[in-house]
Amino acid sequence: MNLQHRALFAAMSGYAIDGFDIIMLSFLLPEITQTMHLTSIQAGTLMTWTLIGGAIGGILFGTTGDYIGRVRTLNIAIVMFSLFTFLCSFSVNFSDLLAWRILAGIGLGCEFGLGMTLVSEYYPATMRGRITSWVGMSWQFGVLAASLFTPLLLPYVGWRGMFVIGGIPAIMAWIIRHSLPEPEAFQKSQRVQTMQFPLWELFRGWSMCKKSLSILCLSTIQNFGYYGLMIWLPSYLVVHFHLSLHLSGIWTAVSVCGMMAGVFVFGRISDTFGLKKSFLVYQVFAGISVGFYALMTTASALLFAGFIAGFFVNGMMGGYGALIASLYPTAIRSTAQNALWSIGRAIGGLGPALFGYMLAHTSYTSALFVLSSIYIIDFLVTFFLVPTIDFKNTKEIIA
């Protein structure tokens, strides 16, 4: 396995663990809620604060990655995630579990941004769309594994045992990464380092500020839509369509397969037709497909609609890594990938809590229609603020 493949595998393994952990928690929420006597708002808060922890970790480790290296930072973060995920299994009350989830989220918060940064610097710009789409798909590999295996294992090991299982792959990811060298682009940036504090550089000057605010907005909507749709899906299928936990896992897995297909296709068309055009097309159909999903009244119809909605709602994940990598120089790329995405993920992570609130006062259908409307904002921001990027003429900017 050459260095490029190792870098890709290192990035994919971490983001797959991220996806596994989040969706595993969504399956554990009903049992945790029953065991600890939580309200629906407290249950949603567990997820939201995990994502807020991820935002903190994204900013902290993203900035660190621009100073000490992408690989070294990834190794530190994955050890932190593994430790606090194991500790979740020993929680005795809601406060314990919330604290461990926040700290585990901090450790996991840099997997998207640093993974995307790593592969974008190991591969040429002309392959950026398809390569970062593989990293984007790896989240869905983790989600798919969680959707299939959590319902099977949960009755035997309980929610505490699942947290033990969830922490084991992180150790394997560390083994994959620990001997990988830093990308050549990062090593060059260290030799010519002239920047100020990386986080400040993201908003220095109107041109950079406009880029960063647009990425922040897009990241927020992407995560709000994804988590709003996915986190409550297993519970919705069980309560309203009376599916077993195992069948709800299969229904969720079909939606995830649609997401994987959407990410794969996005990576290919973005390298051919451009990132901006690809985003605009997906955003239009994301809004339409979520609205269509809300109208489904049978489990079989929901199965089909879930695949289509997943294709467009999460298919855009194939483009964020390439977009951010192309807009920012090497010297602040890790900070940009992690800070902007993680802050957007934390704000978008209010989706589960907001959905929990809406479900307590209205129907799931109404909540989905609210969700579909946010893609109008997504489209407008992309159309007016996101620049057009030509991968063929993109040159590596060091500082």
N, C-alpha and C positions, 0 to 999 in steps of 0.2 A: 504494500500500500504506500503510494507516494505521499509527499507532504500535503499536497492539495486535498487528496482524499481523506487524509487523517484530520485536516482542519475542518473539512465538511462534516465528517463523522463526529468530531468533538463538539461542533456547534449544534448539530442535530440532536445528539444525545441529551444535552442539557435542556434544550427547548422542549423535547419530548417529555422529559421529567416534569417540566413546568406544566404542560398540558395534562399529564396524568394526575398530578397533585390537585389541580383546580377542579377537575371533573370528578375525581375520586371524592373530594369534599362534598360536591353537590349530591352524590349518592349517599354519603354518610349523614347528611344533614337531618333526614327524618329520624334516624335512630339516635343521633346525638340530641336532637330536640326532645325526643321522648325520654331519654335517659336523664338528661339534665334539666328537664322541664322548662325549655326555652320557649319564648314567643316567636312568631314568624319574623318579627323585626330583628330579634336577637340572632336568629339563625342567619338572616341575610347580612347582618352586621359582621358575623364571622368571616364571610366571604369578602365583604367590602374592606375590612381592616387587613385582611391578607394582602389585598391588592394595594392598599395604602403602604403597607410594609414594603411591597415590591417597588413602589415609587421611591421610597427612601433609599432602598438598596440600589435602584437604578441610578439615582443621582450620585450616591456615595461611591459605588463600585465603577460606574461609568467614568466619572472623573478620575478615579484611581487608575483605570485602564489606560488613560492618556498619559499617565506619569510612569507607572511601573510595568506596563505591558498588558496585552489582552489575555494571554494564556495564564500568566501568573495570577491575575485578578480572578479569572474564572475558577481557578483551582481553590483559592481562598473562599470564594462565595459558595461553591458547591459543598464544601466541608461544613460551612455554617448552616446551610439548608438541611443537610443530612442530620446534624446533631439535634436541631430544634424540632424536626419532624419526628424523630424518635421520642423526644420528650413529650410530644402531644399525646402519646399513648398513656402517659402517666398523669394526665390532668384529672383533678378531682372536682373541679367546678368550672363554671363558665369563664371566670377571670383567668384561671390557669391556661385554659385552652386558647383563649383570645391572645394572651401574651405570647405563647409559643407559636401561634399562627402568624402573628405580626413579625416575630424574629425570623421564622422560616421564610416568610415572604421577603424580608430584607435580603436574605441569602440568595433567593431565587430571582430577585428583581432584575439582575443584569443578564440573564440568559439570552433574552431576545436581542438586546442591543449589542452586547459583546460578541455573541455568536454571529450576528449579521456583519459586524465590523471585521471579525476574523476572516470570514470567507470572502468578503468583498475585497480584502487586501491580499488574499492568496490567489484569487482568480482575476483574469483580465476584465476590463469594464464591459467589453462586448458580450460577456457571458453573465453579467451581473444579475439580470432579471431572472434567468432560469436557475442560477445557483442559489440566490437568496430565496427563491420560491421553494427549493428543497428544504431549506431551514424552516420556512413558514409551514410547510407540510408536516414537518416533524412534530410540531405541536399537536396536529391531528392524529399522528401515530400514537402519541401518548394519550390523547383523548379517547381514541378508539380502544386502546388497551384498557383504559379505566372503565369505559362503557361496557365492555364485555366481561372483564374479570372481576370488577368490584361486586356486581350482583351475585356472581358465583361464589366468591370467597367470603363475603360479608356474613352470611348465616353461620359460617364455621369459625371465623376468627374474631368477629365483632369489629366495631369501629376502632377500638384501640389496636387490635392486631393489624388492621389495614394501614394505620400510620407507621407501624414497624415495617411492613412490606413496602410502603411508599418511600421510605428513606434508603432502602438498600440500593436501588439503581444509581443513586448519587455517588456511592462509593465506586461503582464501576465506571462512571463518567470521569471521576478523578484519575483513575488508572489510565484511561485513554488519553487524557490531556497532559499529564504531568511532564512528559518528555518532549512535547511538541515545541519547536522553536517559535519565537515571535516572528510575525510577518516582516519581510524586508522593508516594506513601506513604513512600518512603525519604527524600525531601527534607523532608517534615514531621517525620519522626523525628529528623533532624539538627538541626532548630530547637528541639526540646524534649528533647534528649538528657539523660537523667538516670541512665542505667544504669552499673553497674560493668563489669568485664571480661566480655564476652559469654559466654565458655565457662563461667565461674563461675556466671553467672545460670541456666544450664541445670539446675543441681543445687542451687539455693538454695531451701530449704524442701521439706517432704515432698511436697506436691502437685506441684511442678515436677520433683522428683527421680523420682517415680513415673512421670510422663509420659516423662521422658527415658530411664529404664531400660527401659520397655516398648517405646519406639521403637527403642532400641538392640538389644534382643532380637529384635524382628520383622525389623529390617534384617539382622541376622546370619543368621537362618534363611533369609530371602529370598535372600540372596546365596550362602549355602552350597548351597541347593537348586539354584539356577540354574547356578552354576559347576561344581558336582559333576556335574550332568547334561550340560551343554553342552561343556565343555572337552575331555572325553575321548570325546565322541560320534563325531567323524570317525575317530579312531584305532580305536575299537571297531567301527565299520562296515567299515573296511578289513580289520582283522585277523580278526574273527570271522565276518563275513558275506561277506568276499572281494569287497567292492564296490571299484570304482575310485575314485580320489580325486575325480573329477568326479561320480560317482554319490553318493558320500558327501556331497558338497556339496549335491546335490539333496535327499537325505533330511534333512539338517540344515535346509535351507531350508523344508521342509514343517513341521518342528517350530517354526521361527521364525514361519511364517504362523499357526500355532495360537497362538503367543504374542501376535502382533499382534492377532488377533481377540479374545483374552482381555482384553487391555488396553483395547481399544476398548469392549467390552461392560461391563467393570468401571466405566469412567468414566461411562457412561450410567446404570447401575443405582445407582451410589453417589450420584449427584445426585438420584435418585428415591426410593430406599429407605434411604439412609444408608450411611456408610462402614463402621461396625462390622458391620452385618448382611452387607454385601457381602464383607468380609474373612473372616468366619466361614464363609460358604458356600464360598468359594474354597479356604480352608484344608482343609476336609473333603475336597473333591474332589481337591485337590493330592496329599494322602497316598494316596488310593485310586488315582488315575491313575498315580502313579509305581510303586506296587506292581504294578499291571496291566501297566505297561511292562516290568517286570522278567521277566514270564512269557512274553514274546513269543519265539518260536523261529524265525520266518522274517522275511526282510527286508520283505516286503509287509505283514505284520502290524505290524512295528515302525513302518512308515510311518504307519499309522493311529493307533497308540498314541502315537506321538511328537507328533502334532497335538493329541490330547486332553490329554496331559501338559503340553505347552507352554501350552495354553489356560489351565490352572489354576495351574501352577507360576509362570509369569511374568505372568499376567493381573493379579495383585495390584500389579504395578508401576504400574498406573493409579491407585492410591490413596495411595501414600506421600507424594507431593508435596502433595496436598490435605490429608492428615491432619496433616502437620507444620506446614504453613502455617496451619492452623486452630487448632493448639494453642499457638503461640508468637507473641508480639507482634512488630511490624515491627522493633524495635530489635535483636532477637537472632535474627530469623528466618533470616538467611543462615547464621549460626553453627550453629543447630539443624539446618537442612536438610543442611548439609555435614558438620559434625562427627559427628553421630549416624549419618547414612547411611554416611559414609566409614569410620568405625571398624567399623561392622557389616559393611561390604563387605570390609575387611581381615581381620576374624576369619572371616567367611564364605569369604574367599578361600583359607583353609586347605583348602577342599573339594578343589581339584585335587591338592594335595600328599597329602592323606589318601586320596583316591581312588587316586592313584599307588601309595601304600603298600598299600592293600587289594588292588589288582589284582595286586601282586607276591606276595600271600599267599593270595588267595581269588578267587572269580569275580565277574564284572561283575554277575551277578544278585544275589549276596549284598550287594554294595556298594549296589545300588539299593534293596534292602529296608531297609538302614540309613538311607538317605536318606529314604525314605517315612515313617519313624517320627518324624522331627524335626517334622513338621507337627502332631503331637499337642501338643507344647510351644507351637507357634505359636498353635494354637486356644485353649489355656488362658490364655496371656498376653493375647490379644485379649479374651477373654470377661471376665476378671477385672480387668484393668488399664487397658484403653483406654476412654476416655469416649465416650459417644454425642454426635455432632456434628450439629447442625441447620444446614445451609447457609443456609436462608432467614432465620434469626435471628442469623447470625454477623455481628458488627461488627468493623471494623478496629481493633485495639489498637496504638497507636503505641509505647508504652514501658511 
